[in-house]
């Protein structure tokens, strides 16, 4: 019995760990389904004002498009088709994993070509890489500049926003420069900025589908809100608590919340927030009934 008493805490700890892993996997799947459900919304329904997307997954997608590997990983340049390949890399490349990334060698900007409509903006990403194309370790300061009179840069660091003035002429091309600095080393990178017609797809780049940030605010009545550029969902609200165990019900609930936020940003007038909250409340009530809760 004494030996068994010593095993019980270990088993309980392992079971809790497995529960956490299953919960994390389920959350990742919900986010993937959430993004897939709203794919193409910006182009198909351009009349809606989407929120600005912060870093995170969007930053990783931008880096992948530019061929920038995470720190310690190699770049898979591919053939430009966006498809992966099964061939093993040469042995010389595989040995790079045995060593940390080298010093700053180049600066890459993602995307390498930026489409901007007059009066619009888009966030860009600057990353310092070593000679093999891997992201360097440590902090790399980015200094951004452009000689164009119709472009301006808002913000500092790796992800500033590039803005085109209202009088920018469609069809014009300009150059955006990022100089990476790490100690005594500097490396310059460039990206092309193309001014497009306002109605062209992509005029709203820089805005998109945010990932929900769960916040525990027990006793509060709010279901979701925007805090700066973060979309927050109250994970302690009764509706979320009742639905979160069912991945499909939780997905539909999150979709309803984001639809409410987008509608408010686009058509918000006095009284509209209460009406949209009532709509979400009714949908959440229906979801509870459908799942027997």
N, C-alpha and C positions, 0 to 999 in steps of 0.2 A: 504493500500500500504506500509506503514512503517513496519508493521509486516511481509509482504512478503519480503521486502528488507532484513530483518534480517535472513530470512530462506534461501535465495538464496546462500550465502556463505557456509552455512552448507551443503546444497545439493551438491554444486560443490566440496567441500572437500570430501564428501562421495563417489561421483562418481570417483574422482581421486584415492581414496583408493582402490575401487573395480577394477579399471583398473590396478593398480599396482599388486594387488593380482592375477588377471587373467594372467598378463604378467609373474609373477613369477611361477605360476602353469604351464604355457605353456613352460617356460624355463626348468623346472624340467622334464617335459615329453620328451622334445627334448633330454636332457642328457640321460634319461633312454633308449630311442630308439637308441641313438647313441651307447651306450654301448652294447645293445642287437644286433645291426647290426654287431658289430665287435667281438662278443663273440667267443672264441675259435681260434682267429686268430693266437695266439702265438704257439699253438700246431699244427694247420693244415698247417701253413706256417712258419715254424721255421727259414727259411732262411732270414727273414726280421728282422732288428734290431729295436725293439720297444724302445720308450723312457722310462726313469725312471719315475715312478709315484710318485708324492709327496703325502703328507698326505691328509686329508679330508675324502672323501668317502671310499677310500681304507683303511684308518686307522679304520674307524667305522666297516668295514667288518671284518678286522683282529680281532678287539675287540669282535665282536659278535661270531666269530668262537672260541675264547678262553673262552667264557662264562663270559666276563667282562661287567658289566652293566655300563651305563653312570652314572655320579654323581647324586645321588638321586634316582636312579632306581634300581629295583631288577634284579637279574640274573635269566634267564629261562634256566636252564641246559638242559632241554629236555631229549630225550632218545638216543641222538647220531645220529639220522636219519636226523637232519636238518629240520624236519617238526615242525610246531607250533601245539599247543594243545589248545583246547577250554576250558578245565576244569579250574575253578577258583582256584587260589592258596589258601592255608589254611589261615584262618583269622589271624593267628599269623604273617604270612608273609606280609599280606596287611597292617598291622599296621606300617611296616617299612617306608611307604611313609609319615607318619605323622612326622617323625623325620629326621634330616639330617644324612648323613653317619657318622659312627663312626671314630675313629682314625685308622691309618695304622695298618693292621693286617697281610697282606700277599702281596707278589709281584707275578704277573702273567705275563708270557711272551707269546706273540702270534706271530706266531703259536707255539704250544707246541712241535712240531717236525718239524725241518727245513731241507728240502732236498736241498743239494748243490752239484753241479757238480764241479770237479776240475777247478780252475781258475775263478769261478763265485761268485757272491755275492747275498745277499738277505737282505732286510730291515726287522727288527723285531720291535715289540712294547712291551714296558714294562709299566705296570700300577700298581699302588698301590691300594689295595681294603681293605675294612673293614671286620669285622668278618662275615657279612652277604653276602659278595661278591660284595658290591656296591663300585664304584670308590670313593675314598676319596676326600674330598674337599681340596683345597690348593695345593701348589707345593710339589711334591715328587721328590727328586733328585735320579737319577739312576746311579749306578756305575756298569759297565759291565766288565766281566772277563771270561777267559777260560784258562784251563791248557793245551790245545792242542797245539802242535808245528805247526800244519798245518792250524790253524784257526787264524784269526786276526779280530779286531773290529775297524771299521772306524766311527768316529763321536761320539758325546756325546748326552746326553739327553735321551728322551723316544724312539727315533727311529734311532738307529745306524744301520750300515750295517755290516753283518757278511760275511767275505770273506774266501774262501777255497783256499789254495795255489795250484799251478799247480801239485805238487807232492802228493797231497792228494789221498789216496787209496780208490777207490769205495768199499762200504760195511763197511767202518769204521764208528764208532759211537763215538761222543764226547759230552761233556756237556757245555752248555752256561749258565752263571750265571749272574743274575741281582740282585743287592742289593738295595732296595728302602730305602731312608732315609728321614724322616720327623721329624724335631726337634730331640728329644732324641730317637725316635723310629726307628728301622730298621727291615726290613723283606727281606728274601732271597727267590728268585725264580729260578727255573732251567728249561731249555728246552733241548731236545735232538737234536743234529746236525748229520744228516746222509749224508754221502758222496755217491752220486749216479753216475752212468755212464753219460758221457756228452750227449749222445743221448737220455737219458730218458726224457719223458715229465716232465717239471718243472725245467729243467736246467736253464731256463731264468727267474725264479721267481725273483720278484723285479722289473720287467719291465712290462709294460702293456699299457692300453688305458688311456690316461690322460683326464681330464675334461677341456674343453676350458675356458680360462680366458679372458673375453671380455675387451678390452682396447680401449679407444677413442683417436685416433690419426688422427684427421681430416687433410686432405690434403696430408697425407702420401700414398705412393703407395703400401706398403707391406700389404699382406692379413693375413698372419700368420707367427709365428716365435717361436723359443724356447728361453726363457730367463732363463738360468740355468736349472732348472727342471720344469719350468712352460711353458705350451703351451699357447701362447697368440694369440688371434684373433682380428684383427682390426675391431671393431664394427662401425667405421666411414667410412670404405671403401665403395665406391658406390655399389659394388656387394652385400655386407652384408646388407646395408640399403635397397636395392631393394628387397631382398629375406627374410628378417628376419620376416616379418609379416605372411608368409606362413610357418607353422611348418615343413611340409614335404620338401619344397624347401630349407629351412634353414638347415635341417638335411643332405640333400644330399650335400649341399655346404660345411658343416663342414667335412663330410666324405671325400670329394675331397681334402680339405686342409690337413687333417691328412694323407691321402694316399700320398700326395706330400711330407710331412715331413718324413714319414717312408722311402719312396723311396730315398730321399736325404741322410738320415742317412746310408742307406744300400749300395747304389750304387753311391753316390755323386762323380761326376767328374767335371772338369771345363766345364761350359756351361750347365750342367744338370739343375741347378736351374732355369735358364731362360726358358728352354724348358718345365719344369713342371709348371711354373707359366703361361705359355701360354696355357697349357692344362686346368688349372683351369679357366682361363679367358674365354676360349671357352665354357666350361661347364656352367659357370655362365651366359654367354650370352644366351645359349640355355634355361636355366631355366627361364630367364626373358621372353623369347618368349613364352614358354609353359604356363606361368601363366598370359600372356597378359600384361607384363610390359616392 
